[in-house]
Amino acid sequence: MNRRDALKQLAAFAAALPVANAAWARDAFTVLNPAQKTDDPSKIEVVEFFHYGCPHCRDFDPLVEAWSKKLPADVSFRQVPAIWNNPQLAGLARLFYAAQVSGELHAIHGKVFVAVQEEKRPLHSEEGVREWITGKVADTGKFMDAYKSFGVNSMLQRADQLARAMRIQGVPTVVVDGRFVTSASMAGSHQNALKVTDELIERIRKERGGK
């Protein structure tokens, strides 16, 4: 799900570089300039930007989940919800981080996509979340405490800053090592986006002198 002129805006900020596998076209990814610092420089960081209202993100989610389970030890993966100064997206992002902090993300992540997109649940609001989450998590009170916590507020702020710094214009978008950006729109499919991500990981590993 892209914002208007997403690919044009990304291309304006980047100059494509070839990857090792000639199967991938030059426009299968872009180069982020300037590159952004990652949370752990010792790892090759992969970040997926998404939001729960995006049907493409819902389609991508099981693929990226299966892919992430097979990552080697030198690669870290995390998901970051897009906000774009939108109150509803901010509410959905708050739900994501509350689930993460309370340890309930694995249990409800897929269900949130369904609740938002099929059931049209108002999970961008505190009242909507409280009603929906009751009975789905071990401790509703603990979950809602996390939902309103300072820590989750800080995570929301950081997510918004990161998306701005990485110039994220559409979702799902994958950023590799704070340097390379790819997506299904660029690579041709969700599966290809993950293959391009693997190519970029290998490229970075070789640059660092790894095998």
Secondary structure, DSSP 8 states (H G I E B T S, - for coil): -B-TTHHHHHHHT------SSTTS-GGGEEE-SS----S-TTSEEEEEEE-TT-HHHHHHHHHHHHHHTT--TTEEEEEEE--TT-HHHHHHHHHHHHHHHTT-HHHHHHHHHHHHHTS---TTSHHHHHHHHTTTSS-HHHHHHHHTSHHHHHHHHHHHHHHHHTT--BSSEEEETTTEEE-HHHHSSHHHHHHHHHHHHHHHHHHTT--
